[in-house]
Every structure is written in C-alpha cells, then in structure tokens.
C-alpha cells in the first residue's frame, strides 16, 4: 500500500483559523462572526487583524446566523463559527429558514464536532450534525481530515457561492495531507488502491482507515481507501468505480450511524449497485466524558473497528 507519514499532530480547528486569516488578507469581502468562542475556534488572528470585519455575537447563535444571512445580502462572505452542537442543533430552524431555504452565501463553521470533543461530555458532543445538515436543500456539507485539508477547505468555500457547513474538530490528529493542496468541493480523494474492500472514510476516521489498511495488508487483504471530505454533494462516480472493483464496502465516520456518511453510501449502493456494506460509526448512543482515544475505542470507531468491519464484509462477498 501507499505509505503515509506525518511529522506532527495538529488540530483541525487551527487549520480553520489559519485559512480564515489567509482569506482575511486576500479577500476584503470575507467577514467573520463568532458566538463567544473566538479562542476555541482559533479566530483570534482574524479578529485582531481585521476588527472591522469581525463580529462577536455572544451566546446568541440564532442571532449570529441571522446577522450572517443579512451580511451576505450586502455582498459579504460571512463565516459564522461556534461549536458544532450549537451551530446546528441549537439553531436548526434559523439555518433552515434564513440560510438554506433562502439560499444565502453563508459559511457555517463548526468546531468541536463528534465524540473527540472528549472531556466536555454528551451535552457538547454532537454526532447528528451531518445528518441534520445534509438533509437541507441547497446545503453543501464538508468534513475534513487534518489541519492542511481544513485550511484548504476553508479557503475554497469562500469562492463557492451558496450555503456551506464546514465541520472540524478539537483534538490534535496526524497532519498528513499536502500543505499546498487544491481542495475540490465534491471530489473524493483516492488514498490507496486496493482490490478486496473499499474503505470510505471521512474526518478523523481517515487516518484510522490508513492505519487499518496497513493491518489488513499484513492479513492479506488489499484495501482501497477513499477520503470523502465532501458528504454532500457526494462523489458518486468515485464510489461506484471503486465498489465495482472490490465488491464490498466499509464506511468509517465520527458520527451517528443513522444519517451520516454510511447512510449516504448505503442509499447510493441500494439504488445503483447493491453491495455488502459495513458501517463503522456510533450506534444510536449519546457520548460521555473521557479522552478522545478512550471514547473512540469505547464507541467502536477506532482503527481495530475498521479492521474488523473490513474482515467481516470481505467474508460476505461471493467471488
């Protein structure tokens, strides 16, 4: 398999902050809003350098979304940031009515997503947000895997016209993608070619899929890995071409099994190419306090869970 390495671990939220700052320097129409979490979302550099383009909304997320929508009418490109739990669940009606339904050019930037928020516990660990957002017409949904990809995605969505939900996280994870990459919305990335099973991963689970691929290779199983950073629109062509070759699929995500990437892949395959499928995701449970590593193991979304799912689905294939 193709070998991937990294020299450091970095949090994806810092990739967002770096990308936002670069946008601030190069695009005077980019404005930023935050709901009292400027430091947590790494928006300080933008706020300090461009104070006339930064709006602190306080703990009033619905109002922040409304203001962002209004700014977009005036030709600005608003990046509205807060924790994923508050960026979606708390303000869903506001997003539906004044962003998605109105097709406004608002970028909803959600940090601390998934269970790897860790010690903050279940009230802050949203694992339903991708499902909530992908069901909204007009909404593009992006879930990045490392610092470099998050920075590139942040810069790319400024040029994209329309509502975007950009999801990223708190923990430091391997930073393995290229620093100068071109981020293409809706275009999957083939990380490794394989013949026995397709592993389709998103977000923090992309690196887990790479680790799983190495273990599977030692077991004589050749895994193809696809990084789906854009959940919606889904790169159907890339998925179907891979599955046609491998004849079975594992999806891997830091999200609820219901409504996530796995659901999107299952729907596509059911309609186009019925295929054995296993999902690595949180199975209908709320989170709890703990370290990210502890929680990923407990909730069944770690490297060995991807390995087990791949072995299981390969065993279901009649070749």
N, C-alpha and C positions, 0 to 999 in steps of 0.2 A: 504494500500500500504506500501511498504518498505520505512522507513523514512531515508532520507539523511540529514546530517548536516555538517557544516563546522565551523572551528574556526577562519579562516582568509580568506581574499581575496588576491590572488597573480596573477601577470601577467604571461601568458603562455610563453612569451619571456624569462622570468627569469628561467623558467623550462628548456628551451633550453640551456641557458648559464650554468646552473648547471650540466646538463647532459653532455655537451661538455667538461666541466672541468674534470668531473669524467673520461671520455674517455681519456682525455689527460694524466691523471695519470696512467691509466691502459693499454693503447694501444699505443705504440710508432709509429705506422703507421698512426694514426689519425692526420691529418693536417687541419688547418682552414684558410679560405680566407674570406675577407670582403671588401665591396665596400664603404669605408669611413663612416661606420655606426657602428663601434665597440661597442660604448656605448649603442646605441639604441637596438642592438641585444644581449646585455649582454655577449659579447665575451671577455670583458676586462680581466677576471680572467685567461682564457686560454692564451690570448696574453701575459700577464705579466709573467705567469709561464713558458710558453713554447715559447719564442720569436723566436727560430729557426724553429718552426713548424707553425708560424702564418705569413700570407702574406697579407699585406694591398694593395689592388688593386686600391684604389682610385675610383673616379667616372667613372669607365670603366667596367661596368658589363659584357659586352660580352667578354672582355679580361679575366675577372675573371673566367668565365665559361670555356674558352679555356685552361687557365692555370690549372684549376681543372682537366679537362679531361686528360691533359698531366701528371699531378701528379699521376693519377690513373693508367696510363700505367706503371709507375715505382713502382707499388705495394703500393702506399699510399692510404689512405681512406680520400678523401677531403670533408670537409663540407664547402660549399660556401654560405655565408649569406648576405642578404640585404632585403630591404622592398619587400613585395610580388609583388607590382606593377612593380618594376624594375627587380625582379627575374624571371618574366615570360613574361609580355607584351613587355618589352624593349629588351629582349634577346631571344625571342622565336626561331628565326632561328638558333641561336648558340646552343641552347639546343637541338633542333631537330636534327641537323647535327652531332655535336661532342659528345653529351651525349646519347640521346635516340637511334638514328639510329646506332651509334657505340657501344651501349650497355655498356657504361662506368660506373664504380662503383663510381659515383659522387652523393653526397647528397646535394640537393638544399634546403636550409633552409630559409624559407620566413616568416618574421615577419610583423607586422602591416597590417595583411590581413583583408579584409572585410570593413564594414562600421564603425566598432567601433574604427577605427583609429581616428575618431572624428573630431577635430578642423582643421586637416590638409586639409580636403576637398576632392572634387571629383577627383582631379588630382592624389591623392595618394591612394584613396580608391578603390582598385581593387576588383571587385566582379565577375570576369570572369575567375579567375586563375585556379580554379578546373577544369572547362571545358576545358581550354587550355591544361592543363597537363594530364588529364585523356585520352584525345584523342591520345596521343603519345604512340605508341607501346613501350614496354619494361619499361614504367614508372610506378612506384608504387606511389600512392597518399595517403597521411596521413594528417588528420585534427584533432588535439587533443582538449580535452575539458577543461583541467585545468592544473595547474602547475605540479602536480605529474605525470599526464599522459604524459605531454610533455617531462619531464625529462626522463621517462622510454622509451618513443618512440625514443628520441634522442640516447640513449644508444643502443637500439635494432637495429636500422638501420645500425649501424656500423658493425654488424655481418651479415647483409643481403647483398648479392652480387648483385649489379645492381643499376640502377638509381632510386633515390627516391626524391619525392617532399614532404617536411615536412612543413606544414602550421600552423602558430600560430599567436598570437595577442599582442596588446599593453595594453588593459585595465586590471585592476585587477578584477578578477572574483572569485566566490566561489571555493575553493580548497577542493574538497570533496572525491576524489578517494584515494585509499590506497597509502601510500608513498613507500611501498616495492613491488608494483605490478609487475607482469610479463607482459610485453607488447608483444602480439602476433599479428604480421602483418597479416591482412586479417581475423581476428577473431572478430566478433561482440560481444558486451557485453550486456547481458540481465540485465537491471537495476531494472525492476519491472514486475511482471507477471500480466496480465490482460486478460479480456475476450471480451470486447466490441470494442476496437480500438487499433491498433498498432501505436505508435508514434516512428518514426525512426528519430533520431536527430544526428547532428554532430557538433563538435567545441563548440563555445559559446552557441549554442542553446540547448545543452544537459541539462544544468541547467534550462533553460527556460521550457524544456519539463517536468522536475521533478516538477517544480512549477505548471505547467499546470495540471499535473496528480493529485496533491493534490486538486486543484479546481474542477476538473472533478469528483473526488471521492465524493465530497460534493454534486455534482449534480446527483449522482447515476450512473455515467459512469465509468466503470473499464478500465483503460488504461494500456496497456503493453508498456514499454519503452525499446528501443534498442539504445545503443550508437554505432553508426557506425563511428569509428575513422579511418578506412581504406576505402576510397572511391573506390580505385582500388588496388588490386582485391577485389571485393565486396563479402561479406559473403552471398551468395545466399541461402544457406541452412537455415541459421538463419532467414532470411527474410520470406522465403516461409513457414517455420514451424509456425511462428507467425501469418502470414496472414491467413493461413488455419484455424486457431482457431478463430481469431477476425473478419474476413471477410471484414475489411476496414483498410485504412492506412492514416496517416498524415506524411509527411516528413517536417523536420524543419532544416533550414540552414542559415548561414550568407553569402549568395552568390546569384548570379543571378538565377532566376527560370530556365532560359534556360541554359542547360549544367551542372547543379550541381548534387547533390545527388538525388534530386527528379526525374531528368531525368533518372538516372541510375535505380532507383527503378521502375519507370513507364515502362521502357523498359523490365525489368525483368518480371514484372507482365503481361504485354501485351503478352509476349511470353509463359509464364509458367502458370499463374493463374490470368486471368482478374479480377480486384478488384477495387471497388470505392477508389479513391485517391484524397487527397487534399494536396497542396504544400504550405508551409509557407516559403517564400523566397522573395527576391527583384524582383519586376515585371517590368523588362525592363526599369530601370531608373538609371541614374548616381546619385552619392551621393552629399552631400553638407556639409558645416561646421556645427558643433554642438557637443554637448556632446554625448557619446555613448548611454546613455539611451534615450535621445531625438530622436536620429536618429533611434534607433530600434523601437520605438513607431511609428514614422512618416512613416517609410518604411515597417511597417507591419510584423516585425519579433520579436515581444515581447511575453511575457507569454500569455496575453489575446488573441493574434492572434492564438496561438497554441490551446487554449481552443475553440475558435470559429470554427477553422478548424475541430477539433475533433467532435464537436457537429454537424457540417454540414455533415460530411462524415458518421457519425453514422445514421443520418436521411435518407441517401441514400440507406442504406442496407435493403434488403428484407430478413427477417429471418424466 
